[in-house]
Amino acid sequence: MLDTAGIGTYLTETLPRVIARLSPTPVTVLGDANRLDALLRHGLTVDIAEWSAPIYTLREQLEARRKIPPDTVLYWAPHFNIPLSWQGALAVTVHDVAHLALRQSSVARSGYARLMFAAVRRRASVVLCDSHFTERELHTRVGLPQRTVVCHLGVAERWFQLARPAKTGIPYFLYVGNVKPHKNLARLLEAFACAAPRIPHHLVIAGRREGMRTVDSSSAVAAESLGDRVAFTGYLTPAQLEERVRACDALVLPSLYEGFGLPPLEALACGRAIAVSDAGSLPEVCGDEAEYFDACNVADMARALERIATRPPDTAAVVERRRAWARRFDWETCADVVAAELGRLLRQAS
């Protein structure tokens, strides 16, 4: 899952740090050997086993039985798609329970999510949750696992080094994320259409639409009436995304459901203003540094866009206050918590 948005970032930032903290414990990582070699080759002793099975499939389950080394004593799954054949100590990172909380596109997907989360609850020695919101949702919708630990995600240091360019051209709001139904883009576009006559801003939507299992096709239709005031960028490289974030006037996230919410936190790290829904984990992650709105109320969202578009110019103190909030979330701390839990289970298994 290195190519997925939030989980890919989580793996990229935590995996090398956690392996380093567990040294000299032998570690085998399952996945794309080329990608993993590039990520883990810097001073880490680790075995890499090629694993190309698609996620959420029977092939994934069958391949897990063959790929997990026979002397393994602890398996860490960075998502809820655990190997059902594994009977040993199990650590699972749960980023959200959106597959249960949100309506799925098919009965099969809904049934798969219920099956896997029930297995996580029964089998996991520890469940690492991205936020207190996700922990509460897990307890409410799935039940109480043996142990849960909240482990907030972090912000990479490079975000704090991004200053806003001196010349930014036409001001724009930026949305960052996949174009999925629960991201609520149709309402954002409707709200932007309401606010657009009174503000100079454009709206830039930076999110992948190709190759997704579930895509919000209505957002493209809704954008047509706004002409060149709305732009879809498609997939952006990390450098391109950073450039978009540092030059935006504000980042907007209208999600109906979030288990954490990295994009607004990364925007705060480089001093940008944010406007987000009051749904899910976003108030927990964004604190007092966001302009909040009701995700289901278009008029409320439009008013929030107008407020943030007409705010006084950002002062150096305001920018630093945003960055100070973002610094509360640190990948080193995240890795410390994960490694401590894995280390505890390893000691129990020895």
N, C-alpha and C positions, 0 to 999 in steps of 0.2 A: 504493500500500500504506500510505497514511497512517492508515487505520483499523485496520490490524492491530496487535497488541499490541506485541511487541518491535521489529519493523521500523518500525512507525509512530513509536515513540519515537525510534529511531535517526535516522529522517529528520527529525523535528521538531527534534531537538537538533543534528544535524550540518549539515543542508543550508544554513541561513542562515549558519552560521559558515564553512563551506567556501567558499561563494560570496563572502563578504566577503574571505577570505584570497586568493582568486584574482583579485580586482579589479586591473586593469581588463579582464581577459579576458572577452569576451562569453560568456554562459551562457544556454542554453535548457533549461528544465525541462519535462518531459512529465508530465501528470497532470490532476487535477481543478482547473480554473482558479480556481474560487472559493476552494477550500481553500488552494491554493498562494499566491494573492494575499494572503490573510490572514496566511500564514506568512512571506512574503518581502517584503512591501511596505515594511518599515521601513528605508529608506536603501539598499536594494540595487537595482542595475540588472540586471534579468534579464528575458528573454523567457519567457512561459509559453504552451505549446501544449497545448490541450485533448486529453486522451487518456483515453478511458473504457473501453477494451477490458479484459475480465476477464483476470486473470492465468492463466498456464498454458494458454492457448488458442491456436488457429490465428489467430483474429482479432487477438490481441495481436501475433503475428509479422507479419501483413500490415499492421497499422496502424503498426507501427514503421517499416516501409519508407517509408511516406508522411509520417510525422511528423518524422523526424530531418532537420534542416536540411541541405541539400546541401553547405554549407561547413564542416560539423562535422569536427573533427580528432581528438576524443577523446570516447568515450562512457563514462559511469560508470553501471553497473547496481548498485543497492543490494541485489540478490538474485541468485540463480543463473539466473533466467529471462531470459537475455540475448537480444537480437535476433540471430537466426542470420544475417540478411542483412548485418549490419554487418561490414565488412572492415578498419576502421581501428584505431587504438590503443584498447584496451579495459581499463578498470579494473572489477573486480567485487568487491563485498563479499559474502563468504560467512559467514553467521551460524552455520550448522551444516550437517552432511550427514545430517541425520535422515532425509531422503527415501531415502537409501541404507542407512543403518544399521538403520532400523526397518522392520518388515513393512508394506507398503502395502496399502490396501484393494482395489486392483485391479491387474491386470497392466499396464493402460494407464498408470497413475500411476507404477508402478515403471519401466516402459520410458521414460517421459518424463524422469524424474529421471536415469536413466543417460545418455540422449542429451544432456541439457543440461549435466550436470557434465562429460561427456567434451568437449563443446564449450568449456566454461570452461577446462579444462586446456589444450586446444590453442591457444585464441585469446587468452586474457587476457594482457595485458602485465603486469599485476600483480593478485594476489588479496589482498584485505584480509580477514584473519580476525579474528573477535571475541576469540579466545582461543588460547593455545598448544594446548589440547586440540583445537579445531577445525582448526588447522593440521595437527596430527598425523593427525587423521581424514581430512582432505583428501588428504594424501600417501599414506595407507595405502589408502583406498577408491577414490580417483580417480587418483592419480598426481601427479607433480611438475609444476606449472605453470612458466612461465618465471620467475616471481618471486612469493614470498608474503611478506607483512608482517603481523605481529600488531598489532592495534589494539584494545585493550580499550575497552569502552564506558564511559560515565561515569554520574554521579549528579547530577541537577539540584540546584541550591543550595537550592531550596525544601524538599527533604526534610530538610535539616539544621536547619531552623527549626521543625520540628514537635515540640513537647513533648507528653509524655503527659498527658492530662487528669487533673485531681485526683481525680475520681470516675469510675470505669470500669464499675461494675456487675458483672455476672457475667463472670469472666475467660473469654477465648476465644482459641483458636488460629485463625489466619487463613491460608487458602490463596489465593494470587492467581495467576491464569493461566487459559487456556482449558481447557474440559472435553474434553480429547483423551485417547485411550488411553495415550499415552506419558507423560502426566502422573501416571499411577499412582494415581488417586483411589480406585479400588476397594480397593486395599491400605491406603491411608490410612484409609478408613472402617472397614475391618476392624480395623486397629490401634487406632483411636480407640475402637471398641466394646470392645476388650479392656481399654483403660486407663480408660475412662469411670467404672466403679464406684469407682475409687480417687482420682479427681481431680474438682474442681468445674467444670472447663472445658467450654465448648461449642466447636463447630467451625463456622466460617463459611467458606463457599466462594464466593469472589468471582471469577467467570469466566463468559465468554459461552458459552451453549449453542446459541443461535439463529444460523442462517446460517453455521454451520461446515461445512466439507467432510467432516470426520471428527469424530464426537462419541462420547464414552464414555457410552453410555446405561446401562451397568450401574451407574454411580455413583449415579444417582437411585434405583434399586432397592435398592442396598445401604444407602442413607441412611434408607429408610423405617422400618427396625426401631429406629432411634435417636431417632425422634420429634422433639421440639423441641430436642434437643441438637445438631442439625445444621441449618444454614440455607444455602440457595443464594440469593445476591443477584442473579444475572444480571449484565448489564452495569452498571458504575458509572461515573459521570463522574469526571474526575480529582480533583475536590474531594471527592467521596464516597469514592473509594478512599483518598485521603490520610487522611481521617477514620477510616476502618476500620483503616488500618495504625497510626496513632499511638495508637489506643485498644486494640490487641490486646496480649495478654500475650506472644505469640510468633508469628512467621510460620513456616509449615511448607511445605516444598516436597519432595514425595516422588518427583520425576521419575526416570524410567528413563534419560533422555537430555536433556542441556542443552548448547547451544553457548556460552552465557554464563550467564544467570540474573540478570536485573535485579531482580526482586522482593525476594530476600533482601538484596541490597546496599542497596536503598532502605530496607528495614526497619532495617538497621544504621545507616543515615544518620540516622534519627530515634530511635536509641537502643534499638530493640526487639531482643529475643532472637530467634534463628532456630534452627530444626531442619531439616536438609536431608539428602537422600540423598548418598552418597559417589560418585555416578555423574557421568560426563561432566566438565564444566568446573567443577562446584560447589566442589570443594576448592581449585581455583586461584583462584576468585573470592571465596570466603568465608574462606579461610585458617583461623586458629585461633579465629575468632569464632562458629563454628557447633557445634551438637550434631549429630553425624553418625550416620547409620544405614544399614543395608543396604536398598536399595530393594526387593529381592525377598524380604526376610525380615520378615514381619508382626510376629513376636514382638520382633525387634530394634527395629522402628519403634515398637512400643507402649512398650518400655522407654525409648526416647529421649523420647517424649512425657511419660512419667511423670517422668523426670529433669528435664526443662525446666520441668514444671509445679510441681515441689516444690523448685526451686532457692531459695537465699536471695534475699531482696529485692534488686533491682538498686540498687547504690550509684551516686552521681554519677560515681565513677571508672570503673565498669564501662560506664556509658552513654557516657562520653567516649571510652573505649577502642574501643567499637564504631564510633563516629562517626569516629574517627581512621583506622580501617581503611578505611571507606567513602571517605574523602577521597583515598585513593590512586587512585581511579578518577574521572577528570575529563573532561567533555565538551570542554573547551578543548584538552586534550592529544590527545584522539581526533581532533578537527577538524584540529589541527596535522599529525598523521600523514597523514590522508587528503589534505589540501591539498598537503602536500609531495610525495606520490606522484603526484597529478594534475599538479602543477606540473612535476615531472620529465618526465612523459610529454609534456606540452605543449611543453616546450623541445626534446625529441627530435623532435617532429613538425614544429617550425617550421623 
